[in-house]
Amino acid sequence: MIEIKNLSKSFNGKDYVLENLNCKIKDNAIYGLVGANGAGKSTLLRLINSIYTSDEGSILIDNELAYDNEVLKQKMVFVPDDLYFYPSYTLMDMAEFYKAMYHNFDMNYVINTANTLKLNPNAKISSFSKGMKRQCALICALATNAKYIFLDETFDGLDPVVRKYFKKLLADAMSKRDTTIIMTSHNLRELEDICDNLGLLYKGSILFESDIDTLKTNMFKVQISLKEDFDKKTFKKLKILSYKKIGSVATLIIDEEGKGSRSFLESLNPIILDYLPLTLEEVFIYQMEALGYEFESVI
């Protein structure tokens, strides 16, 4: 498990990129960290991986301090947003480089995955497109068999087909090898169908985090119309995150938390009663509104 306590980091001693951040990431899960550009996502990953030192706070991985811990580094691999490869290196050269650092590196995995993706493992990576370079980095990271994989802007530059393939590879690593994957993105839709948990990073701290399944099964958009005139007070028994009425039809966003909202609404003998699913982005929008934030200003 990764446990972050009161973590703060600034680069000029004044303006904090991260401030008093607290977070727990359970094992054998895919955790998505979302936030606008400049929210501190990359900084957080670099702190966990000992590329930066924190000003305050601690990072524990498997109950050990993470900073400059050689034993833990064998369990961790990091793919940054700004990829770098030695100019003359091929994918096989990179694989050999990784193999020298990771005892459980799987060279066959690199070769087989490269063949599936039709990547020439003996061509210079410098000649590859942005997306192909990202593929090389992800292949080598997965081949390390590390317990913790950290991916910054994971799918940047990948076309939809290749993105879907790598999502499958990441899910396989999590389920078959008990891997914990932490990935960042500024795009919620990119992470919606793969992550178990999501955290929203805003102004240096985790503003909101939750299990995705719980979020999506507890919240509903309801459209309702009644025979008699009504207002928000009519639904005071419900936990309403948003209420809008246009004409005779109201749209409610409700968080029912296992309570029987449908039976209550049906007891009002509605003319119209429709339950509609919410996208993950809509869930975050309404949760942020409930907390007093405008979603557009957050991400």
C-alpha positions in Angstrom: 0.0 0.0 0.0 1.1 3.6 -0.7 0.4 6.0 2.1 1.1 9.7 1.7 1.0 11.9 4.8 1.0 15.7 4.9 3.1 16.0 1.7 4.2 19.4 0.6 6.5 20.5 -2.2 7.5 23.9 -3.6 10.3 24.9 -6.0 10.9 28.4 -4.9 10.2 28.2 -1.2 6.9 30.2 -1.5 4.4 28.8 -4.0 3.5 25.2 -3.1 2.8 22.8 -6.0 1.6 20.3 -3.4 0.5 21.3 0.1 -0.5 19.1 3.0 -1.5 16.3 0.6 -2.9 13.0 2.1 -3.7 9.9 0.2 -3.9 6.1 0.5 -3.7 3.8 -2.5 -4.5 0.2 -1.8 -2.6 -2.7 -3.4 -3.7 -4.6 -6.5 -5.7 -1.7 -7.9 -5.6 0.8 -10.7 -5.7 4.3 -9.3 -6.4 7.3 -11.6 -5.2 10.7 -10.6 -6.9 13.5 -12.6 -6.4 17.2 -12.6 -5.8 20.2 -14.8 -2.4 20.9 -16.3 -0.3 22.3 -13.5 -2.3 20.7 -10.7 0.7 18.8 -9.4 0.2 15.3 -10.9 3.7 14.9 -12.3 5.3 16.4 -9.2 3.5 13.8 -7.0 4.7 10.9 -9.1 8.2 12.2 -9.1 8.2 12.6 -5.3 6.9 9.0 -4.9 9.7 7.8 -7.2 12.4 9.8 -5.4 13.2 12.1 -8.3 12.2 15.0 -6.1 12.6 15.5 -2.4 9.6 16.7 -0.4 9.7 19.8 1.7 7.4 18.3 4.3 5.5 15.0 5.0 6.3 11.4 4.2 5.6 8.7 1.6 5.4 5.1 2.8 5.3 2.2 0.4 4.7 -1.2 2.0 5.3 0.6 5.4 8.8 1.7 4.4 9.9 5.3 3.6 10.1 5.5 -0.2 12.8 8.2 -0.6 16.1 6.7 -2.0 15.1 3.2 -0.9 17.1 0.8 -3.1 15.0 -2.2 -2.1 11.7 -0.5 -3.0 13.1 0.7 -6.3 13.1 -2.9 -7.5 9.4 -2.9 -7.0 8.7 0.4 -8.8 8.9 1.7 -12.4 8.0 5.2 -13.6 7.1 6.3 -17.1 7.1 10.1 -17.3 5.1 12.4 -19.5 8.2 13.8 -21.2 9.9 10.6 -22.5 13.6 10.4 -23.1 15.6 7.8 -25.0 19.3 7.7 -25.8 19.5 8.9 -29.5 20.9 5.7 -30.9 18.9 3.2 -28.8 16.5 0.7 -30.3 13.7 -0.9 -28.3 16.0 -3.9 -27.7 18.7 -1.6 -26.4 16.2 -0.1 -24.0 15.1 -3.5 -22.9 18.6 -4.5 -22.1 19.0 -1.2 -20.2 15.9 -2.1 -18.1 17.0 -5.7 -17.7 20.3 -4.5 -16.0 18.2 -2.7 -13.3 15.3 -5.1 -12.8 15.9 -8.7 -11.7 12.6 -10.0 -13.0 12.6 -8.3 -16.4 10.9 -10.4 -19.1 12.6 -10.0 -22.4 10.2 -12.4 -24.1 7.4 -10.1 -23.1 9.1 -7.2 -24.9 9.6 -9.2 -28.1 6.1 -10.7 -28.2 4.4 -7.4 -27.4 6.5 -5.5 -30.0 5.6 -8.1 -32.6 1.9 -7.8 -31.8 2.1 -4.0 -32.2 4.2 -4.4 -35.4 7.1 -2.4 -33.8 10.5 -3.1 -35.2 12.5 -3.8 -32.0 15.8 -3.2 -33.8 14.9 0.2 -35.3 16.1 3.4 -33.6 13.5 4.8 -31.3 14.4 8.3 -32.5 12.9 7.4 -35.8 9.5 6.5 -34.2 6.4 8.6 -34.0 5.3 10.1 -30.6 2.8 7.3 -30.1 5.3 4.5 -31.0 7.8 6.0 -28.5 5.0 5.8 -25.8 4.4 2.2 -26.8 8.1 1.4 -26.3 8.1 3.0 -22.8 5.0 1.2 -21.7 6.2 -2.2 -23.0 9.5 -1.9 -21.1 7.7 -0.8 -17.9 5.3 -3.7 -18.0 8.1 -6.1 -18.7 9.9 -5.2 -15.4 7.1 -7.1 -13.5 7.3 -4.3 -10.9 4.8 -4.3 -8.1 4.1 -0.6 -8.5 3.8 1.0 -12.0 3.5 4.8 -12.3 2.4 6.3 -15.6 2.2 10.0 -16.3 -0.3 11.0 -19.0 -0.5 7.2 -19.8 -2.0 7.2 -23.2 -0.7 10.4 -24.6 -0.2 10.0 -28.4 -1.8 6.5 -28.7 -4.5 5.9 -31.2 -7.8 4.4 -30.0 -6.9 0.8 -31.0 -3.5 0.8 -29.4 -4.9 2.6 -26.3 -7.5 -0.1 -25.9 -4.8 -2.8 -26.2 -2.6 -1.2 -23.5 -5.6 -0.9 -21.2 -6.0 -4.6 -21.6 -2.3 -5.2 -20.8 -2.5 -3.0 -17.7 -5.6 -4.8 -16.5 -3.9 -8.1 -17.1 -0.9 -7.0 -15.0 -3.1 -5.9 -12.2 -5.2 -9.1 -12.1 -2.5 -11.7 -12.8 0.5 -10.2 -11.1 -1.1 -8.3 -8.2 0.3 -5.1 -9.7 -0.7 -1.7 -8.4 -0.9 0.9 -11.2 -1.1 4.7 -10.6 -1.8 6.7 -13.7 -2.4 10.4 -14.3 -4.4 12.2 -16.9 -6.2 15.5 -17.4 -8.9 13.6 -19.3 -11.5 11.8 -17.1 -12.9 9.8 -20.1 -9.4 8.3 -20.7 -9.4 6.7 -17.3 -13.1 5.9 -16.7 -13.2 2.4 -18.0 -10.0 1.1 -16.4 -9.5 2.6 -13.0 -10.8 1.2 -9.7 -10.4 4.5 -7.9 -10.0 8.1 -8.9 -8.6 11.1 -7.1 -9.1 14.7 -8.2 -6.0 16.8 -7.6 -6.7 20.5 -7.2 -4.4 23.3 -6.0 -1.9 20.9 -4.5 -4.2 18.5 -2.6 -6.6 15.7 -3.2 -10.0 17.5 -3.4 -12.1 14.4 -3.9 -11.5 10.6 -4.3 -13.8 7.6 -4.5 -14.3 4.1 -5.7 -15.6 4.4 -9.3 -18.3 1.7 -9.0 -19.7 3.3 -5.8 -19.8 6.7 -7.6 -21.6 5.4 -10.6 -24.1 3.2 -8.8 -25.1 5.7 -6.1 -25.7 8.7 -8.3 -28.5 9.1 -10.8 -30.0 11.8 -13.0 -33.8 11.7 -12.6 -36.3 13.5 -14.8 -39.8 13.8 -13.2 -43.1 15.6 -13.7 -46.1 15.6 -11.4 -49.8 16.3 -11.9 -49.7 19.1 -9.3 -47.3 22.0 -9.0 -44.1 21.1 -7.1 -40.7 22.5 -6.1 -37.5 21.2 -4.6 -39.1 20.9 -1.1 -41.3 18.1 -2.6 -38.2 15.9 -2.7 -36.7 16.8 0.7 -36.4 13.1 1.7 -33.8 12.7 -1.0 -30.1 13.7 -1.0 -30.2 16.2 -3.9 -26.9 17.4 -5.4 -28.6 19.4 -8.2 -32.1 20.5 -8.9 -33.4 22.3 -12.0 -36.9 22.8 -13.2 -37.9 23.8 -16.7 -41.7 24.1 -17.2 -43.4 21.1 -15.6 -40.3 18.8 -15.7 -37.6 18.8 -13.1 -34.1 17.3 -13.4 -32.7 16.0 -10.1 -29.2 14.6 -9.5 -29.5 12.4 -6.4 -27.1 10.5 -4.3 -29.2 7.7 -2.8 -26.5 5.8 -1.0 -28.5 2.6 -1.0 -31.8 4.3 0.0 -35.0 3.6 -1.9 -35.4 6.8 -4.0 -37.4 5.1 -6.7 -40.1 3.8 -4.4 -40.5 7.3 -2.9 -40.7 9.0 -6.3 -43.2 6.4 -7.5 -45.4 7.1 -4.5 -45.8 10.7 -5.8 -47.7 9.2 -8.9 -45.5 11.0 -11.4 -46.6 11.6 -15.0 -43.0 11.2 -16.1 -40.2 9.4 -14.2 -37.0 8.5 -15.9 -33.7 7.3 -14.3 -30.7 8.2 -16.5 -27.1 7.0 -16.0 -24.4 9.6 -15.5 -21.0 9.7 -17.1 -18.0 9.8 -14.7 -17.4 13.4 -15.7 -21.0 14.3 -14.8 -20.5 12.6 -11.4 -17.5 14.7 -10.7 -19.2 17.9 -11.9 -22.1 17.4 -9.5 -19.9 16.3 -6.6 -17.8 19.4 -7.1 -20.9 21.6 -7.1 -22.0 20.0 -3.9 -18.6 20.9 -2.4 -19.0 24.4 -3.6 -16.6 24.3 -6.6 -17.2 24.9 -10.3 -15.9 21.9 -12.2 -14.6 24.0 -15.0 -12.2 25.8 -12.6 -10.9 22.5 -11.3 -10.2 20.5 -14.4 
